[in-house]
Structure formats: C-alpha cells, structure tokens
C-alpha cells in the first residue's frame, strides 16, 4: 500500500484489468482510481456489509464492562478496550453507544491503538451527530 498499490479485493485478474481499462478509457482522474477500483460497479466486487450495532452488541458492551469491573485489572482493561470500542461506535455514528459507554466510565480523551480518539474518527467520517455529542461532552464552545 505504501507503494501506491490498489487492492483488487476479490476481483479476478480479468475483471480488474477490464475495470481499470474502462476507468482509464473514461478519463477517470488518478485520485479517484483507487476508490472506484474498490467499489462494485457491475457485480465484479463482492459487497461487504458493514456490521451494525444492535441492542445485542450494546448489551454485550455492558456485559464486558460489568465483567471488567470485577477484575483487579479493571483500570488497565478499561484503558485498553474502551478507546477501540468508542472509535468503532464513532466510525458508525452510534452516539447512543457512546452515551452508554460514558455511563460506565469511558474516557473520550483516550486514544485507541492508533492514537485516535472518538472525535478524530467521527470528524474523519463526517458523523455530525457523534461530533456534536462529543463536543457537548467536552463542553467545548
């Protein structure tokens, strides 16, 4: 990826070559090629369905938190797991999940394994509801 390679996902070589020829033949700008090569245009790429948080996952998160509270390593586990879960929720626009995490002690200032906070992720993905929620929580004016 650092060399500028574009993933062909699950396309066959023939489909990838045909798609690239089609896109280049239509004058697709080079900055759009990577994005379009990874999108399904005519059934050449399997659509990947993003997971959706449901009540089940919400209950699962609460169960993890309750279990963690029983551990003598609770603070360490909380700092390790919550940021990743919060960034996941921010990525998909789930302000309600963030609210639940706040109730059980999540710190929105902590970064995940890449150093991203939920606010970073929400801003990058344009999740306005989550951004507004997080800014209100930080009491930023």
C-alpha positions, -999 to 999 in steps of 0.1 A, spaced: 0 0 0 29 24 8 40 19 -29 6 31 -42 -8 -4 -49 -46 -6 -51 -63 -37 -36 -83 -57 -61 -104 -71 -33 -120 -103 -46 -120 -94 -83 -105 -118 -108 -75 -106 -127 -96 -103 -158 -122 -82 -141 -95 -59 -126 -78 -54 -159 -112 -47 -176 -123 -24 -149 -90 -4 -150 -92 -2 -188 -128 11 -185 -120 37 -159 -89 50 -177 -108 50 -210 -134 72 -195 -108 97 -183 -112 89 -146 -89 112 -126 -60 94 -110 -70 105 -75 -104 87 -80 -90 54 -94 -83 37 -60 -117 45 -47 -135 34 -79 -114 2 -83 -126 -9 -48 -163 -1 -55 -187 -26 -71 -197 -11 -105 -212 -41 -122 -210 -71 -98 -173 -76 -101 -166 -70 -64 -185 -86 -35 -203 -60 -15 -191 -60 21 -218 -54 46 -206 -33 75 -217 -46 109 -244 -27 126 -246 -22 163 -278 -35 177 -292 -39 211 -274 -72 213 -239 -56 208 -250 -28 232 -258 -54 258 -226 -72 250 -206 -40 257 -223 -36 290 -216 -72 299 -179 -67 291 -179 -36 313 -196 -54 342 -172 -83 339 -142 -60 338 -153 -42 370 -149 -75 388 -113 -77 377 -84 -64 398 -70 -51 365 -101 -31 357 -84 3 351 -59 -13 327 -85 -32 308 -107 -1 306 -79 20 291 -70 -8 267 -105 -18 254 -128 12 257 -110 35 233 -112 9 205 -149 3 212 -156 40 213 -138 46 180 -158 18 164 -190 34 176 -179 68 163 -170 53 130 -205 40 125 -222 71 140 -235 54 172 -238 83 196 -262 62 218 -234 36 223 -210 64 233 -236 76 258 -238 41 273 -200 38 275 -199 72 292 -223 59 319 -199 30 326 -169 52 329 -154 56 294 -129 84 289 -134 101 255 -100 116 256 -82 83 255 -68 72 221 -71 37 205 -42 16 193 -35 41 166 -38 71 189 -72 82 175 -99 94 198 -136 90 190 -137 127 180 -109 121 154 -128 92 139 -162 109 138 -146 140 122 -129 119 96 -161 101 87 -183 131 89 -206 117 116 -221 150 127 -244 136 154 -214 120 171 -192 151 167 -219 172 183 -223 148 211 -186 145 218 -181 183 217 -210 188 241 -195 162 264 -162 181 264 -181 213 270 -162 230 241 -178 262 229 
